[in-house]
């Protein structure tokens, strides 16, 4: 029998209410019922029970692909409430995704959307006086995608568009395919007397007080986006309290492949990422449209830290159906999320999608799938109906968005169009996808750079966490598995040879990972410098991407475990209000391979005081890109890293562990420099 947890009694303008969280659940696997954790998902439950291995380790991702093709059953129970209530509801805050919901073997309803809550009113006829059993049966997304595709009558570039589910969980070029299902948010039994309202509204009203608490800390009263035609093209400038502001930040993806905020360490992960962004001079985060609408905790933190949020709707890199059932789900989802999220003052902009218009115009779908003229007209009409000005999403933002602005798509023009540097926001991927040199950032600086970037590998300790010792080679199965871009190593090699004079064939894996971070910091940093210098032509720079959802080679500036890569330190320097642009112009006047370096000579001294590690480094010759690491690895953060030193210079750096109670008295520090790799004797 299930334990009913967290009993809440309140008035809240809706009469008396009891809100009970249903915490004890079980899932069925091979005719055996196992304990489940709700909130959770089938992958985390299977792993908790030892039924699958960690999908992040080695190439275990491949061994768990069978999970998404199964039907999974969860169940819980509760005793019929003894009090007298006008209304009793079962409220699922988040069901992922296709499921049938039963109470005592009677079907309450079906779900088809991960991104909105589902409420089922429980009639007295369905309730038993004793124990009541809830059963949730989940079905594979592929079954419904196939049916929707057949009904559509023509193929589409990406079949995941039919399912209102986090797109990235079905694989991306930085993420694994872990297509999960489950009760990923809390489940409530809500009972109340009072006016005729929904359980969703009852809980929303309760949350308003909490929003107000953090909203008071947000420093800006009024933020608006100015898009005016001008002598160049069309501006894309944010004004804060009447004054234009240069936007500095990054794109945000989900913090985990299974983004369940109630799991251990997840809130700390959110806090560390957003506090690191604030420490690095960010004033904006873009929540990218291929992930999830983030939990309240994320927006609370952004409110309190003064970080503006550009919020995408969860549509990305494909075009979507325009049938009535799909649009009805899209409307319900948008109404819920816009009302929920727009209460936060940090949310300053809603964007209809990521790269849908860009994809339709530039990615060759028309030729690839041979669409007829009538089909093309239908697809364009469907795109406009959902995303366009005056369309479904725009109308919902106007009605429920508390005055927030809406733009239909990002970018306005793809990077192959000349207008990408003159009109609106730009995703410039000539560097990386086009394999163009970093110097192209100077030529391709647009009015607002909302995506651009370059890959690197994570910290060595992160690689050791997912890669068996026998596979510590860039071409091993594990390392290839944790590089999701088909040309990733090739593109990094090409640029590394050009700028650093070395590549993966001449370096150990550890050294290659280190230099890949230097390369990323050098290249993306160069782009950021151009954007800052081109004000007011360019009024914002949001690089791709801040974080990872698993340990992987990617465009992130912080790896999955929260370690700052070299790029994050470079960003902090360039985003500083006191940035010395002349210094950085001089820095970028030579390629790193052309800077004469000798083998490094230095002395280090390490001491611990009040739970903080102090490292004093004394340089005897010129040192380039000094990287400090704790040995053995400790989760934490150096207040400075990846820095240069002149002969005779002394520098003291602090290392602050995330867990301030950990004993670090026996921790040493290792030093790596570019001198070690390209320095002459």
MARLUMRO-684914 format. One record per residue (C-alpha): x, y, z; residue number from 1. Coordinates in steps of 0.1 Angstrom, whole numbers, plus 5000, padded with zeros to 4 digits. Layout:
! residues N
REC    x    y    z   i
REC    X    Y    Z NUM
...
***
This chain:
! residues 681
REC    x    y    z   i
REC 5000 5000 5000   1
REC 5013 5034 4991   2
REC 5023 5060 5018   3
REC 5006 5093 5013   4
REC 5033 5120 5018   5
REC 5035 5157 5023   6
REC 5000 5166 5035   7
REC 4991 5202 5030   8
REC 4961 5220 5045   9
REC 4953 5254 5032  10
REC 4926 5280 5022  11
REC 4943 5299 4993  12
REC 4910 5314 4982  13
REC 4895 5280 4971  14
REC 4882 5268 5004  15
REC 4898 5240 5024  16
REC 4922 5218 5005  17
REC 4943 5187 5010  18
REC 4972 5181 4987  19
REC 4989 5148 4990  20
REC 5019 5136 4971  21
REC 5018 5100 4960  22
REC 5054 5089 4965  23
REC 5053 5051 4966  24
REC 5052 5035 4932  25
REC 5062 5003 4916  26
REC 5070 4993 4880  27
REC 5066 4960 4863  28
REC 5096 4942 4847  29
REC 5095 4906 4836  30
REC 5065 4898 4857  31
REC 5081 4912 4889  32
REC 5070 4945 4906  33
REC 5100 4966 4916  34
REC 5102 4998 4937  35
REC 5100 5030 4916  36
REC 5110 5065 4924  37
REC 5085 5092 4914  38
REC 5094 5117 4901  39
REC 5116 5096 4879  40
REC 5117 5076 4847  41
REC 5121 5040 4835  42
REC 5158 5043 4829  43
REC 5165 5057 4864  44
REC 5143 5031 4879  45
REC 5159 5002 4861  46
REC 5194 5015 4870  47
REC 5184 5020 4907  48
REC 5173 4984 4908  49
REC 5205 4971 4892  50
REC 5186 4959 4861  51
REC 5207 4980 4837  52
REC 5242 4994 4838  53
REC 5249 5032 4838  54
REC 5240 5043 4803  55
REC 5266 5071 4805  56
REC 5296 5047 4810  57
REC 5316 5034 4780  58
REC 5292 5025 4752  59
REC 5264 5012 4775  60
REC 5240 5036 4757  61
REC 5238 5010 4730  62
REC 5228 4982 4754  63
REC 5197 5000 4767  64
REC 5181 5009 4734  65
REC 5155 4981 4739  66
REC 5139 5001 4767  67
REC 5122 5026 4744  68
REC 5104 4998 4724  69
REC 5087 4982 4755  70
REC 5054 4989 4772  71
REC 5060 4998 4808  72
REC 5035 4997 4837  73
REC 5036 5017 4869  74
REC 5011 5015 4898  75
REC 5004 5031 4931  76
REC 4975 5032 4956  77
REC 4957 5054 4981  78
REC 4929 5051 5007  79
REC 4897 5069 4999  80
REC 4897 5103 5017  81
REC 4875 5102 5048  82
REC 4865 5139 5047  83
REC 4838 5156 5027  84
REC 4851 5174 4996  85
REC 4833 5189 4966  86
REC 4861 5178 4942  87
REC 4888 5152 4942  88
REC 4914 5151 4914  89
REC 4944 5131 4905  90
REC 4970 5155 4892  91
REC 5001 5145 4872  92
REC 5025 5174 4869  93
REC 5044 5156 4841  94
REC 5038 5123 4823  95
REC 5064 5113 4797  96
REC 5046 5107 4773  97
REC 5020 5083 4758  98
REC 5001 5067 4786  99
REC 4968 5053 4797 100
REC 4957 5061 4832 101
REC 4935 5037 4851 102
REC 4918 5039 4885 103
REC 4906 5005 4898 104
REC 4908 4991 4863 105
REC 4886 5020 4849 106
REC 4902 5041 4822 107
REC 4905 5077 4834 108
REC 4921 5090 4802 109
REC 4951 5091 4779 110
REC 4981 5114 4777 111
REC 5002 5125 4748 112
REC 5023 5154 4760 113
REC 5053 5155 4783 114
REC 5051 5193 4786 115
REC 5019 5199 4804 116
REC 5001 5186 4835 117
REC 4971 5162 4833 118
REC 4942 5163 4857 119
REC 4917 5136 4862 120
REC 4886 5143 4883 121
REC 4877 5112 4904 122
REC 4840 5106 4906 123
REC 4825 5089 4936 124
REC 4814 5060 4914 125
REC 4850 5052 4906 126
REC 4863 5055 4941 127
REC 4863 5026 4965 128
REC 4859 5030 5002 129
REC 4891 5012 5010 130
REC 4923 5011 4989 131
REC 4922 5025 4954 132
REC 4948 5015 4928 133
REC 4962 5038 4901 134
REC 4978 5021 4871 135
REC 4998 5040 4844 136
REC 5007 5022 4812 137
REC 5033 5037 4790 138
REC 5036 5030 4753 139
REC 5065 5034 4728 140
REC 5067 5067 4710 141
REC 5075 5049 4678 142
REC 5041 5034 4677 143
REC 5023 5067 4677 144
REC 5049 5084 4654 145
REC 5043 5057 4628 146
REC 5005 5062 4630 147
REC 5009 5099 4627 148
REC 5033 5096 4597 149
REC 5009 5073 4579 150
REC 4980 5098 4585 151
REC 5002 5127 4572 152
REC 5007 5110 4539 153
REC 5043 5121 4532 154
REC 5077 5117 4549 155
REC 5093 5144 4572 156
REC 5129 5150 4581 157
REC 5125 5140 4617 158
REC 5098 5116 4630 159
REC 5101 5129 4665 160
REC 5081 5160 4656 161
REC 5048 5140 4661 162
REC 5055 5136 4698 163
REC 5053 5164 4724 164
REC 5084 5151 4742 165
REC 5119 5165 4748 166
REC 5135 5162 4714 167
REC 5170 5158 4727 168
REC 5162 5126 4745 169
REC 5160 5109 4711 170
REC 5196 5119 4703 171
REC 5214 5150 4693 172
REC 5250 5159 4681 173
REC 5260 5163 4717 174
REC 5236 5139 4735 175
REC 5228 5102 4737 176
REC 5196 5085 4725 177
REC 5179 5077 4758 178
REC 5143 5078 4748 179
REC 5127 5073 4782 180
REC 5092 5074 4797 181
REC 5078 5077 4832 182
REC 5063 5100 4858 183
REC 5090 5127 4856 184
REC 5072 5152 4878 185
REC 5052 5148 4911 186
REC 5018 5131 4913 187
REC 4992 5147 4936 188
REC 4959 5137 4951 189
REC 4941 5170 4955 190
REC 4908 5175 4975 191
REC 4891 5208 4981 192
REC 4859 5227 4987 193
REC 4852 5260 4970 194
REC 4847 5275 4936 195
REC 4848 5254 4905 196
REC 4884 5255 4895 197
REC 4910 5229 4885 198
REC 4937 5213 4907 199
REC 4963 5228 4883 200
REC 4950 5263 4892 201
REC 4949 5255 4929 202
REC 4986 5245 4929 203
REC 4995 5275 4906 204
REC 4980 5299 4931 205
REC 5000 5284 4959 206
REC 5032 5289 4938 207
REC 5025 5326 4932 208
REC 5037 5335 4967 209
REC 5071 5317 4961 210
REC 5075 5335 4927 211
REC 5070 5368 4943 212
REC 5097 5361 4969 213
REC 5124 5357 4942 214
REC 5110 5382 4918 215
REC 5117 5410 4942 216
REC 5154 5403 4936 217
REC 5154 5408 4899 218
REC 5172 5441 4892 219
REC 5154 5453 4860 220
REC 5119 5468 4859 221
REC 5114 5468 4821 222
REC 5131 5448 4794 223
REC 5121 5451 4757 224
REC 5135 5439 4724 225
REC 5139 5466 4697 226
REC 5137 5454 4661 227
REC 5138 5485 4639 228
REC 5146 5488 4602 229
REC 5177 5509 4599 230
REC 5205 5518 4574 231
REC 5221 5484 4579 232
REC 5190 5461 4579 233
REC 5171 5453 4610 234
REC 5183 5458 4646 235
REC 5180 5432 4674 236
REC 5187 5452 4706 237
REC 5175 5446 4742 238
REC 5167 5477 4762 239
REC 5167 5476 4799 240
REC 5148 5503 4817 241
REC 5150 5524 4786 242
REC 5187 5520 4778 243
REC 5202 5496 4752 244
REC 5223 5469 4768 245
REC 5249 5445 4753 246
REC 5238 5410 4759 247
REC 5264 5385 4772 248
REC 5256 5348 4778 249
REC 5251 5314 4763 250
REC 5226 5288 4752 251
REC 5213 5264 4778 252
REC 5204 5227 4772 253
REC 5189 5203 4798 254
REC 5213 5196 4827 255
REC 5208 5158 4824 256
REC 5195 5133 4799 257
REC 5168 5125 4826 258
REC 5161 5161 4839 259
REC 5144 5152 4872 260
REC 5150 5181 4895 261
REC 5141 5160 4926 262
REC 5170 5136 4921 263
REC 5200 5139 4943 264
REC 5224 5166 4933 265
REC 5202 5181 4906 266
REC 5194 5213 4924 267
REC 5231 5217 4932 268
REC 5239 5212 4895 269
REC 5214 5240 4885 270
REC 5228 5263 4912 271
REC 5264 5257 4902 272
REC 5258 5263 4865 273
REC 5238 5295 4869 274
REC 5261 5309 4896 275
REC 5290 5302 4873 276
REC 5272 5321 4846 277
REC 5267 5350 4869 278
REC 5303 5349 4881 279
REC 5314 5349 4844 280
REC 5296 5382 4836 281
REC 5265 5367 4819 282
REC 5233 5388 4818 283
REC 5212 5363 4797 284
REC 5206 5326 4793 285
REC 5188 5313 4762 286
REC 5167 5282 4770 287
REC 5171 5263 4737 288
REC 5140 5248 4720 289
REC 5151 5212 4718 290
REC 5151 5204 4755 291
REC 5125 5211 4782 292
REC 5107 5240 4798 293
REC 5128 5242 4829 294
REC 5115 5237 4864 295
REC 5105 5265 4887 296
REC 5138 5262 4905 297
REC 5156 5273 4874 298
REC 5136 5305 4870 299
REC 5137 5312 4907 300
REC 5175 5312 4905 301
REC 5175 5334 4874 302
REC 5152 5359 4891 303
REC 5175 5360 4922 304
REC 5207 5362 4902 305
REC 5195 5389 4878 306
REC 5199 5366 4847 307
REC 5175 5374 4819 308
REC 5160 5344 4801 309
REC 5153 5341 4764 310
REC 5128 5313 4764 311
REC 5122 5291 4733 312
REC 5091 5270 4729 313
REC 5101 5233 4726 314
REC 5103 5230 4688 315
REC 5136 5226 4670 316
REC 5153 5218 4637 317
REC 5123 5203 4619 318
REC 5088 5213 4608 319
REC 5057 5202 4627 320
REC 5023 5189 4618 321
REC 4993 5212 4614 322
REC 4964 5189 4621 323
REC 4938 5197 4647 324
REC 4949 5172 4673 325
REC 4985 5184 4673 326
REC 4975 5220 4674 327
REC 4951 5214 4703 328
REC 4980 5198 4723 329
REC 5003 5227 4713 330
REC 4978 5252 4725 331
REC 4972 5235 4758 332
REC 5010 5232 4764 333
REC 5016 5268 4755 334
REC 4989 5281 4777 335
REC 5002 5262 4807 336
REC 5039 5270 4801 337
REC 5034 5307 4792 338
REC 5013 5313 4823 339
REC 5037 5294 4845 340
REC 5070 5308 4833 341
REC 5060 5344 4824 342
REC 5053 5351 4861 343
REC 5090 5353 4865 344
REC 5105 5388 4856 345
REC 5137 5371 4844 346
REC 5118 5358 4813 347
REC 5121 5387 4788 348
REC 5114 5370 4755 349
REC 5095 5341 4740 350
REC 5107 5325 4707 351
REC 5085 5302 4687 352
REC 5112 5277 4677 353
REC 5149 5269 4671 354
REC 5159 5268 4634 355
REC 5126 5257 4619 356
REC 5124 5285 4594 357
REC 5162 5281 4588 358
REC 5158 5244 4582 359
REC 5129 5248 4558 360
REC 5146 5275 4537 361
REC 5182 5261 4537 362
REC 5186 5224 4545 363
REC 5173 5209 4513 364
REC 5142 5191 4526 365
REC 5122 5200 4496 366
REC 5146 5182 4472 367
REC 5154 5154 4497 368
REC 5118 5143 4501 369
REC 5104 5154 4468 370
REC 5075 5174 4481 371
REC 5049 5184 4456 372
REC 5040 5221 4452 373
REC 5008 5215 4472 374
REC 5026 5197 4500 375
REC 5051 5226 4502 376
REC 5024 5251 4504 377
REC 5007 5230 4532 378
REC 5040 5228 4551 379
REC 5046 5265 4549 380
REC 5011 5272 4560 381
REC 5014 5249 4590 382
REC 5047 5266 4600 383
REC 5030 5300 4598 384
REC 4999 5287 4616 385
REC 5019 5275 4646 386
REC 5048 5299 4648 387
REC 5040 5330 4627 388
REC 5031 5365 4639 389
REC 4994 5362 4648 390
REC 4997 5324 4649 391
REC 4990 5300 4677 392
REC 5020 5306 4699 393
REC 5021 5343 4694 394
REC 4984 5345 4704 395
REC 4990 5326 4736 396
REC 5019 5348 4745 397
REC 4998 5379 4739 398
REC 4970 5364 4761 399
REC 4990 5349 4790 400
REC 5025 5363 4787 401
REC 5023 5393 4811 402
REC 5033 5416 4783 403
REC 5063 5396 4771 404
REC 5074 5398 4735 405
REC 5074 5370 4710 406
REC 5095 5363 4679 407
REC 5085 5335 4655 408
REC 5119 5318 4651 409
REC 5156 5319 4656 410
REC 5176 5328 4636 411
REC 5159 5352 4613 412
REC 5182 5342 4584 413
REC 5205 5312 4581 414
REC 5243 5317 4579 415
REC 5243 5311 4542 416
REC 5223 5343 4536 417
REC 5239 5377 4534 418
REC 5211 5391 4556 419
REC 5224 5370 4585 420
REC 5248 5398 4593 421
REC 5224 5427 4587 422
REC 5190 5415 4599 423
REC 5179 5402 4633 424
REC 5196 5374 4652 425
REC 5221 5351 4637 426
REC 5233 5315 4642 427
REC 5267 5315 4626 428
REC 5279 5280 4619 429
REC 5304 5287 4591 430
REC 5330 5281 4618 431
REC 5326 5245 4628 432
REC 5300 5231 4603 433
REC 5315 5250 4574 434
REC 5351 5244 4587 435
REC 5359 5280 4581 436
REC 5387 5297 4601 437
REC 5380 5316 4633 438
REC 5388 5348 4615 439
REC 5355 5346 4598 440
REC 5338 5357 4630 441
REC 5352 5392 4622 442
REC 5334 5392 4588 443
REC 5303 5374 4599 444
REC 5293 5394 4630 445
REC 5256 5400 4629 446
REC 5232 5423 4647 447
REC 5228 5397 4675 448
REC 5248 5364 4677 449
REC 5224 5339 4693 450
REC 5244 5308 4683 451
REC 5280 5300 4673 452
REC 5306 5278 4688 453
REC 5334 5252 4686 454
REC 5338 5218 4702 455
REC 5363 5206 4729 456
REC 5367 5176 4750 457
REC 5359 5176 4787 458
REC 5384 5176 4816 459
REC 5406 5145 4819 460
REC 5389 5134 4852 461
REC 5356 5135 4833 462
REC 5369 5112 4806 463
REC 5383 5088 4832 464
REC 5348 5086 4848 465
REC 5332 5073 4816 466
REC 5361 5056 4797 467
REC 5376 5023 4807 468
REC 5414 5024 4810 469
REC 5418 5000 4781 470
REC 5400 5025 4758 471
REC 5419 5058 4766 472
REC 5425 5064 4730 473
REC 5408 5090 4707 474
REC 5398 5063 4683 475
REC 5385 5037 4708 476
REC 5349 5026 4707 477
REC 5341 5045 4740 478
REC 5357 5077 4728 479
REC 5340 5076 4695 480
REC 5307 5069 4713 481
REC 5311 5100 4734 482
REC 5317 5122 4703 483
REC 5283 5125 4687 484
REC 5293 5147 4658 485
REC 5303 5125 4628 486
REC 5332 5148 4618 487
REC 5341 5161 4653 488
REC 5376 5148 4656 489
REC 5384 5157 4620 490
REC 5372 5193 4625 491
REC 5391 5197 4657 492
REC 5422 5182 4642 493
REC 5421 5205 4612 494
REC 5418 5236 4634 495
REC 5443 5224 4660 496
REC 5470 5219 4633 497
REC 5463 5254 4619 498
REC 5464 5273 4652 499
REC 5485 5251 4675 500
REC 5506 5230 4651 501
REC 5496 5197 4666 502
REC 5467 5172 4663 503
REC 5453 5139 4677 504
REC 5478 5119 4658 505
REC 5508 5135 4676 506
REC 5494 5139 4712 507
REC 5484 5116 4740 508
REC 5446 5116 4746 509
REC 5451 5136 4778 510
REC 5471 5163 4760 511
REC 5447 5163 4730 512
REC 5418 5170 4754 513
REC 5438 5198 4770 514
REC 5447 5214 4737 515
REC 5412 5210 4724 516
REC 5400 5232 4753 517
REC 5427 5258 4745 518
REC 5416 5258 4708 519
REC 5380 5262 4718 520
REC 5388 5291 4741 521
REC 5410 5307 4715 522
REC 5385 5305 4687 523
REC 5352 5312 4705 524
REC 5370 5339 4725 525
REC 5381 5355 4692 526
REC 5345 5355 4681 527
REC 5332 5371 4713 528
REC 5359 5398 4710 529
REC 5347 5407 4676 530
REC 5311 5409 4688 531
REC 5319 5432 4717 532
REC 5340 5454 4695 533
REC 5313 5458 4669 534
REC 5288 5475 4691 535
REC 5263 5490 4683 536
REC 5261 5470 4650 537
REC 5261 5439 4672 538
REC 5242 5440 4705 539
REC 5245 5406 4719 540
REC 5265 5374 4720 541
REC 5251 5340 4732 542
REC 5276 5313 4724 543
REC 5267 5276 4720 544
REC 5266 5261 4747 545
REC 5270 5265 4784 546
REC 5264 5229 4797 547
REC 5262 5192 4789 548
REC 5235 5166 4797 549
REC 5260 5138 4799 550
REC 5299 5134 4798 551
REC 5308 5141 4761 552
REC 5329 5160 4736 553
REC 5307 5191 4728 554
REC 5305 5228 4724 555
REC 5300 5234 4761 556
REC 5321 5257 4783 557
REC 5314 5236 4814 558
REC 5314 5198 4812 559
REC 5288 5175 4826 560
REC 5303 5174 4861 561
REC 5304 5212 4862 562
REC 5341 5216 4856 563
REC 5350 5249 4839 564
REC 5367 5244 4806 565
REC 5392 5269 4793 566
REC 5364 5286 4774 567
REC 5345 5295 4806 568
REC 5376 5312 4820 569
REC 5381 5331 4787 570
REC 5344 5341 4787 571
REC 5347 5355 4822 572
REC 5377 5376 4811 573
REC 5360 5389 4780 574
REC 5325 5395 4796 575
REC 5341 5415 4824 576
REC 5330 5452 4826 577
REC 5367 5460 4829 578
REC 5378 5440 4798 579
REC 5409 5455 4781 580
REC 5401 5452 4744 581
REC 5436 5463 4734 582
REC 5452 5435 4755 583
REC 5430 5410 4737 584
REC 5437 5424 4703 585
REC 5474 5419 4710 586
REC 5468 5384 4723 587
REC 5450 5375 4691 588
REC 5477 5390 4668 589
REC 5496 5357 4667 590
REC 5486 5321 4664 591
REC 5496 5301 4695 592
REC 5519 5279 4674 593
REC 5539 5310 4665 594
REC 5545 5322 4700 595
REC 5581 5310 4710 596
REC 5580 5289 4741 597
REC 5605 5269 4761 598
REC 5600 5239 4782 599
REC 5583 5251 4814 600
REC 5602 5260 4846 601
REC 5582 5269 4877 602
REC 5578 5262 4914 603
REC 5545 5254 4932 604
REC 5535 5256 4968 605
REC 5502 5242 4981 606
REC 5485 5249 5015 607
REC 5451 5244 5030 608
REC 5433 5270 5051 609
REC 5397 5270 5062 610
REC 5388 5243 5038 611
REC 5402 5261 5008 612
REC 5433 5250 4988 613
REC 5458 5278 4980 614
REC 5482 5272 4951 615
REC 5511 5296 4946 616
REC 5529 5293 4913 617
REC 5562 5310 4906 618
REC 5572 5312 4869 619
REC 5609 5310 4860 620
REC 5602 5315 4823 621
REC 5572 5325 4801 622
REC 5543 5301 4807 623
REC 5513 5298 4783 624
REC 5479 5284 4792 625
REC 5487 5272 4827 626
REC 5461 5246 4837 627
REC 5458 5235 4874 628
REC 5442 5202 4884 629
REC 5436 5187 4918 630
REC 5453 5153 4924 631
REC 5433 5132 4930 632
REC 5404 5149 4915 633
REC 5381 5168 4938 634
REC 5348 5184 4926 635
REC 5353 5221 4929 636
REC 5364 5253 4912 637
REC 5397 5272 4908 638
REC 5391 5309 4909 639
REC 5416 5313 4881 640
REC 5429 5288 4856 641
REC 5442 5285 4820 642
REC 5463 5317 4825 643
REC 5496 5330 4811 644
REC 5526 5340 4833 645
REC 5557 5360 4826 646
REC 5592 5352 4839 647
REC 5595 5360 4876 648
REC 5558 5364 4881 649
REC 5541 5348 4911 650
REC 5504 5340 4912 651
REC 5482 5325 4940 652
REC 5451 5307 4930 653
REC 5423 5294 4953 654
REC 5405 5261 4948 655
REC 5372 5259 4966 656
REC 5356 5224 4968 657
REC 5319 5221 4962 658
REC 5316 5202 4994 659
REC 5331 5224 5020 660
REC 5331 5196 5046 661
REC 5354 5174 5026 662
REC 5390 5169 5039 663
REC 5414 5183 5013 664
REC 5445 5182 5034 665
REC 5460 5154 5013 666
REC 5452 5169 4980 667
REC 5480 5179 4956 668
REC 5479 5200 4924 669
REC 5493 5191 4890 670
REC 5503 5217 4864 671
REC 5501 5215 4827 672
REC 5511 5242 4802 673
REC 5512 5246 4765 674
REC 5550 5248 4770 675
REC 5549 5211 4778 676
REC 5535 5203 4743 677
REC 5551 5228 4719 678
REC 5579 5243 4740 679
REC 5614 5240 4726 680
REC 5644 5227 4747 681
***
